[in-house]
Amino acid sequence: MKPRRFVVQRHRARRLHYDFRLEMDGVLVSWAVPKGPTLDAKARRAAFKVEDHPLSYFDFEGVIPSGQYGAGDVIVWDVGTYEAKEPDPGEAVANGEIHVDLSGEKLQGRFVLVRTRSEKDWLMFHKNDEFAVDGWDPEDYPRSVLSDRTNDEVKANPARIWDSEHEEEFAELDSFRANGKWHIFGRELRVTNLDKVLFPARRGEKPVTKREFLRYTAQIAPALTPYLANRALNLHRFPNGADTKGFWHKQLPDHAPDWVGRWDNPEADPGETRTYLVVNEPAALVWAANFGALEWHPWTSEISEPRLPSYALIDLDPGGKTSWEDLLVLARLHRTAFEHLRLKACAKVTGRRGIQIWVPIKPGPSFEETRAWVEQLSKNIGAVVPELVSWKWQKSDRAGLARLDYTQNAINKTLVAPYSTRPAAGAPVSVPIAWDELDDPELRPDGFTIHTVPQRLAVKGDPFRDVLKHTQRLPKLT
């Protein structure tokens, strides 16, 4: 059997207990374990079979409001993979006994779950193997493996509130075989080919299906919509998957639902795109994802003033000889420059090899003026490390050096949206970062994927929110 995922959540409602969950057949098969799992082979833990949970609950850490099932504070106490010893884990559970080898942050080795008196009454224990530890107590390890927080700390400052309405919608998606009518964010979408692979696997991982991509889009859509609202959206479509040739799709198709936002460009010439998608609600982004759009590129101006940008954009574009450390040097120089200029600017990794920086501005300067400002800033910074930067236009002429690209500051030129996926193996995501994360040795430009971003956003918040405040003006540069 290939490893599957397991999670243990430390849950405090009226009293503290642990929830042990195994990913199985599209759901989380779950047991409540009041005293928690233990590595002590002499201990027998009472376990109570509870209702299955949707996969979207896997990484939930936060507070379930009063009045909802399971109300209380929750942390992800342990997470990892498991391998069942039985050929069919679901059948093993139905028969009342399952043996699993766990490989988690805290739990390791062979665990057994066996039914006793009734359908709900089970025992959980650890076999006396190489991972067994006498006297091992889960209460000695009370912190989350995701956020390093305790239940008390999560209760005091919850990053997530469980939304039972939307979780039921995610469960509906999980229930479809290959197609279905999905009711999401108050809209109905016909979703198809849900088990189709859209992103090939990275080494040691599974490929990513359309179902997983749509779930990620729905999870991230409420946070992402403010960056897309009132802006034309260019879609990079890969209907046959990220490992096939994609194409740009700008014209909103005639079959788009009536409720989807749109904008008619009054300046469009004959043969140019006339009607663009505008994502003013989360369901519209889910529609675009279902349409095969794996990348989302909003305009940097709003539809009310398409010739007045609300951002100045900087694209740190690595060359063939640019190492990740070289790119971090360039990014840190920009960080220092913005501190000196007292300008708010937000960075994000691209999900590929680069880093991009968005500077929010009060609408007023033209694209030509913002491009000239970014060009001057880039050349001032590039002069500090000329050995890392080339100003040649053609990539083949740059001798493998990086380019500080200011040319994206033009009407209908775009950079990929924050939290957008990129068409590559593993479904990497372009993720906003805090400036101090440039000093994190674990940071990588393609290190975040659709599997890790929702929990990161829940725990760390959104460091890109400042780009939505369009109040600052670009200062003169010397």
C-alpha positions in Angstrom: 0.0 0.0 0.0 1.2 3.5 -0.8 1.3 5.9 2.2 -1.7 8.0 2.9 -2.0 11.0 5.2 -3.1 11.0 8.8 -3.6 13.9 11.3 -4.2 14.1 15.0 -6.0 17.3 16.2 -5.9 18.3 19.9 -9.4 19.5 20.5 -10.9 21.2 23.5 -14.6 21.5 23.7 -16.1 20.9 27.2 -12.9 18.9 27.9 -9.6 18.2 26.1 -9.3 15.2 23.8 -7.5 14.1 20.6 -9.0 13.4 17.2 -7.2 10.7 15.2 -8.0 10.8 11.5 -7.0 8.7 8.5 -7.3 9.9 5.0 -9.4 7.2 3.2 -11.6 7.1 0.1 -12.0 10.9 -0.1 -12.8 11.5 3.6 -11.1 11.6 7.0 -12.2 8.5 8.9 -12.1 9.6 12.5 -11.9 8.5 16.1 -12.0 10.6 19.3 -9.2 9.5 21.7 -9.8 11.2 25.1 -6.3 10.5 26.5 -4.6 10.8 23.2 -2.4 8.3 21.2 0.7 7.1 23.0 4.0 5.4 22.1 3.7 3.4 25.3 3.1 -0.2 24.2 1.7 -1.1 27.7 -1.1 1.5 27.4 -4.6 0.9 26.0 -6.5 4.0 24.9 -10.3 4.2 24.6 -11.2 5.5 21.2 -14.7 6.4 20.0 -15.6 6.2 16.3 -17.1 9.5 15.2 -18.5 10.8 11.9 -16.2 11.1 8.9 -14.9 14.6 8.2 -14.2 16.3 4.8 -10.6 16.4 3.6 -10.7 20.2 3.9 -10.7 19.7 7.7 -7.3 18.0 7.5 -5.2 21.0 8.3 -7.8 23.0 10.3 -6.4 24.9 13.2 -8.5 27.5 14.9 -11.9 27.8 16.6 -15.2 26.1 15.9 -17.9 28.6 16.9 -20.4 27.8 19.6 -23.5 26.1 18.2 -21.6 24.1 15.6 -20.8 20.5 15.9 -17.5 20.1 17.9 -17.4 23.7 19.1 -14.1 24.6 20.7 -10.4 25.3 19.9 -8.3 23.0 17.7 -4.6 22.6 16.9 -2.9 20.2 14.5 -1.1 18.2 17.1 0.6 15.7 14.7 0.6 15.0 11.0 2.2 12.6 8.6 1.6 9.5 6.5 0.4 6.0 7.2 0.6 2.7 5.5 -2.2 0.2 6.3 -1.2 -3.4 6.7 -4.6 -4.6 5.3 -5.1 -4.5 1.5 -8.4 -2.5 1.8 -8.3 0.0 4.8 -11.9 0.9 4.4 -12.9 -2.8 4.6 -10.6 -3.3 7.6 -12.4 -0.4 9.5 -15.8 -1.9 8.6 -14.6 -5.3 9.9 -13.5 -3.7 13.2 -9.7 -3.9 13.1 -7.0 -2.0 11.3 -3.2 -2.0 11.7 -1.3 1.1 10.5 2.3 2.1 10.4 2.5 5.9 11.2 5.3 8.2 10.1 4.5 11.5 11.8 6.3 14.4 13.6 5.4 12.8 17.0 3.8 9.4 16.3 5.9 6.6 14.8 5.5 2.9 14.4 2.7 0.3 14.4 -0.7 1.3 15.8 -3.8 -0.9 16.1 -7.4 0.2 16.3 -9.9 -2.5 17.2 -13.6 -2.4 17.8 -14.9 -3.7 21.2 -18.5 -3.6 22.5 -20.3 -1.5 19.9 -19.9 0.2 16.5 -18.6 3.3 18.3 -16.4 1.7 21.0 -12.8 1.0 20.0 -9.3 0.6 21.6 -6.2 2.1 20.3 -2.7 0.9 21.2 0.9 0.9 20.0 2.7 -2.4 19.2 5.9 -3.2 21.1 8.2 -2.3 18.2 11.4 -0.2 17.8 9.4 3.0 18.2 7.7 2.1 21.5 8.6 4.3 24.5 7.6 3.4 28.1 5.6 6.1 29.8 5.3 8.3 26.8 2.6 10.9 27.4 1.1 13.1 24.7 0.5 15.9 27.2 4.2 16.4 27.4 4.0 17.7 23.8 1.1 20.1 23.8 2.1 22.3 20.8 1.0 22.3 17.2 3.3 20.8 14.6 2.2 23.5 12.2 2.2 26.7 14.2 4.0 25.7 17.4 1.0 27.1 19.3 -0.9 25.6 22.2 -4.7 25.4 22.4 -4.8 28.3 24.7 -2.8 30.4 22.3 -5.1 29.5 19.4 -8.2 30.3 21.4 -6.8 33.7 22.3 -5.9 34.6 18.7 -7.6 32.2 16.2 -6.2 32.5 12.7 -9.2 30.5 11.4 -12.9 30.2 12.3 -14.5 27.0 11.1 -17.1 27.9 8.5 -19.5 24.9 8.4 -21.4 26.3 5.4 -18.4 26.3 3.1 -16.9 23.1 4.6 -20.2 21.4 3.6 -19.6 22.8 0.1 -16.1 21.3 0.1 -17.6 18.0 1.2 -20.0 18.1 -1.7 -17.1 18.4 -4.1 -15.4 15.4 -2.5 -18.7 13.4 -2.9 -18.8 13.7 -6.7 -17.4 10.8 -8.8 -16.1 12.7 -11.8 -18.8 15.3 -12.5 -21.4 17.2 -10.6 -23.3 20.4 -10.0 -21.3 22.1 -7.2 -23.0 24.7 -5.0 -20.2 27.0 -3.9 -20.3 30.6 -2.5 -24.0 30.8 -3.4 -23.6 29.8 -7.1 -24.0 26.6 -9.0 -21.2 25.4 -11.2 -21.1 22.3 -13.3 -17.7 20.7 -12.6 -16.3 17.9 -14.8 -13.4 15.5 -15.1 -12.6 15.9 -11.4 -10.1 13.1 -11.3 -8.1 14.4 -14.3 -4.5 15.1 -13.5 -3.7 18.8 -14.0 -0.3 19.0 -12.4 2.2 16.2 -12.7 3.8 14.9 -9.5 7.0 16.1 -8.0 9.4 13.4 -6.9 8.0 11.5 -3.9 4.5 13.2 -4.3 1.3 12.4 -6.0 0.0 14.3 -9.1 -2.6 17.0 -8.5 -6.1 16.4 -9.8 -8.7 18.9 -11.0 -10.7 18.2 -7.8 -7.8 19.2 -5.6 -7.2 22.3 -7.8 -10.8 23.4 -7.5 -10.8 22.8 -3.7 -7.6 25.0 -3.4 -9.2 27.7 -5.5 -12.3 27.8 -3.4 -10.2 27.8 -0.2 -8.1 30.7 -1.4 -10.7 32.7 -3.3 -12.1 34.8 -0.4 -8.5 36.0 0.4 -7.6 36.5 -3.2 -10.7 38.3 -4.5 -9.7 41.8 -3.2 -6.6 41.6 -5.4 -8.7 40.8 -8.5 -11.9 42.9 -7.9 -12.6 45.7 -10.4 -9.7 44.6 -12.6 -9.6 42.9 -16.0 -8.2 39.4 -15.7 -6.0 37.6 -18.2 -6.3 33.8 -18.0 -3.4 31.4 -18.8 -5.3 28.2 -19.6 -4.0 24.7 -19.6 -7.2 22.6 -20.1 -5.1 19.5 -20.7 -2.8 20.0 -17.8 0.3 21.9 -16.8 2.6 19.5 -18.7 0.9 20.5 -22.0 1.2 23.7 -24.0 -1.0 26.4 -22.6 -2.5 29.5 -24.1 -3.6 33.0 -23.1 -7.4 33.5 -23.0 -8.5 37.1 -22.5 -12.0 37.2 -24.2 -14.8 36.1 -21.8 -16.5 33.2 -23.6 -20.2 33.4 -24.5 -20.9 30.4 -22.4 -19.8 32.2 -19.2 -22.7 32.4 -16.6 -24.6 35.7 -16.5 -23.6 36.3 -12.9 -19.8 36.4 -13.8 -18.4 39.9 -13.7 -17.2 41.4 -17.0 -15.8 44.6 -18.5 -16.0 45.9 -22.1 -12.8 47.7 -23.0 -13.9 50.8 -24.9 -10.5 51.3 -26.4 -10.3 47.8 -28.0 -9.4 47.9 -31.7 -10.9 45.5 -34.2 -9.6 42.0 -33.5 -8.5 42.8 -30.0 -10.1 41.5 -26.8 -13.3 43.3 -26.1 -14.9 41.7 -23.0 -12.8 40.6 -20.0 -13.6 38.6 -17.0 -13.7 40.6 -13.7 -13.6 38.5 -10.5 -15.7 40.5 -8.1 -16.8 37.5 -6.1 -15.1 34.2 -5.0 -17.3 32.0 -7.2 -16.1 33.7 -10.3 -12.6 32.6 -9.6 -13.8 29.0 -9.1 -15.5 29.3 -12.5 -12.2 30.4 -14.1 -10.4 27.5 -12.5 -13.0 25.1 -13.7 -12.5 26.6 -17.2 -8.9 25.4 -17.1 -7.2 28.6 -16.0 -4.1 27.5 -14.0 -2.7 31.1 -13.8 -4.5 34.3 -13.0 -3.1 37.7 -14.1 -5.0 40.8 -13.1 -4.4 44.2 -14.7 -2.5 46.7 -12.6 -5.1 49.3 -13.2 -8.8 49.2 -12.4 -11.5 49.1 -15.0 -12.7 52.6 -14.0 -9.3 54.1 -15.0 -7.5 51.6 -17.2 -4.7 54.0 -18.0 -3.8 54.8 -14.4 -1.9 52.1 -12.6 -2.4 51.4 -8.9 0.9 49.6 -8.6 4.5 50.0 -9.6 5.8 46.5 -10.4 9.3 45.1 -10.1 10.2 41.7 -11.5 13.4 40.1 -10.3 14.0 37.8 -13.3 16.9 35.4 -12.8 19.2 34.4 -15.6 20.6 31.0 -16.3 23.6 31.7 -14.1 21.7 33.4 -11.3 21.7 31.4 -8.1 19.0 31.7 -5.6 21.4 33.4 -3.2 22.2 35.9 -5.9 18.5 36.7 -6.3 18.1 37.1 -2.5 20.9 39.7 -2.6 18.9 41.6 -5.2 15.7 41.3 -3.2 17.4 42.4 0.1 18.8 45.5 -1.7 15.3 46.4 -2.7 14.2 45.9 0.8 16.8 48.3 2.0 15.9 50.8 -0.7 12.2 50.8 0.3 13.1 51.2 4.0 15.3 54.2 3.0 12.5 55.7 0.9 9.9 54.9 3.5 7.7 53.2 1.0 5.4 50.3 1.6 6.1 47.5 -0.8 5.2 43.8 -0.7 7.2 40.9 -2.1 6.2 37.5 -3.3 8.0 34.4 -4.6 6.9 33.6 -8.1 6.4 29.8 -7.7 9.1 29.4 -10.3 12.6 30.9 -9.9 12.0 34.6 -9.2 10.7 37.2 -6.8 8.3 40.0 -7.6 7.6 43.3 -5.7 4.4 45.3 -5.9 4.5 49.0 -4.7 0.9 50.4 -4.2 0.4 53.9 -5.3 -2.3 56.5 -5.4 -3.7 56.5 -8.9 -2.4 59.5 -10.9 0.9 58.7 -12.6 0.7 57.2 -16.0 2.2 53.8 -16.9 5.1 55.7 -18.6 5.8 57.6 -15.4 5.7 54.5 -13.2 7.9 52.6 -15.7 10.5 55.4 -15.7 10.5 55.4 -11.8 11.0 51.7 -11.6 13.7 51.8 -14.2 15.6 54.4 -12.3 15.2 52.5 -9.0 16.4 49.3 -10.7 19.4 50.9 -12.2 20.4 52.5 -8.9 20.2 49.1 -7.2 21.8 47.3 -10.2 24.8 49.6 -10.0 25.6 48.2 -6.5 26.0 44.7 -7.8 26.8 45.1 -11.6 28.2 41.6 -11.7 24.7 40.1 -11.1 22.6 42.2 -13.5 22.3 42.7 -17.2 20.2 45.4 -19.0 20.1 43.6 -22.3 16.6 43.1 -23.7 17.1 39.7 -25.3 17.6 36.9 -22.8 20.3 35.3 -25.0 22.3 38.5 -24.8 22.4 38.6 -20.9 25.2 36.0 -20.4 23.0 34.3 -17.8 22.7 37.3 -15.6 19.5 38.5 -13.9 17.2 41.2 -15.2 15.5 43.8 -13.1 12.4 44.0 -15.3 10.6 47.3 -15.3 8.8 46.8 -18.6 5.7 45.2 -17.0 4.6 48.7 -16.1 2.4 49.1 -19.1 -1.3 48.8 -19.8 -2.5 45.2 -20.2 0.9 43.9 -19.0 0.6 41.8 -15.9 2.4 39.8 -13.2 0.9 36.7 -11.8 -1.6 37.2 -9.0 -0.7 36.5 -5.4 -1.8 32.9 -4.5 -2.1 31.9 -8.1 -0.9 28.5 -9.1 1.8 28.1 -11.7 1.8 25.4 -14.4 4.5 23.1 -13.1 4.9 19.8 -11.3 3.5 19.7 -7.8 1.1 22.8 -8.3 3.5 25.5 -7.0 2.0 28.8 -5.9 3.2 32.4 -6.1 3.1 33.3 -2.5 3.5 36.6 -0.7 6.2 36.7 1.9 7.1 39.0 4.8 10.4 40.9 4.1 12.2 39.2 7.0 11.5 35.8 5.3 14.2 36.8 2.8 16.6 35.8 5.6 14.9 32.4 6.1 17.3 29.7 4.9 14.3 27.4 4.1 12.8 29.9 1.7 12.6 28.8 -1.9 10.9 30.5 -4.9 8.8 27.3 -5.7 8.6 25.9 -2.2 4.9 26.6 -1.6 2.2 24.4 -3.2 -1.6 24.1 -3.1 -1.2 21.7 -0.2 0.7 24.1 2.1 -0.6 27.6 1.2 -4.1 27.4 2.9 -2.5 26.5 6.3 0.3 29.1 5.8 -2.3 31.8 5.2 -4.3 30.7 8.2 -1.4 30.6 10.6 0.7 33.5 9.3 -2.0 35.8 7.7 -1.6 37.6 4.5 1.5 39.8 4.3 0.4 41.3 0.9 -2.6 43.2 2.3 -0.8 46.5 2.3 -0.8 46.6 -1.5 -4.6 47.2 -1.3 -3.9 50.6 0.3 -3.4 53.0 -2.6 -2.5 56.1 -0.7 1.2 56.7 -1.2 3.0 58.6 -3.9 6.3 57.7 -5.5 9.1 59.9 -4.3 11.7 61.5 -6.5 14.9 59.4 -6.9 18.4 60.8 -7.0 
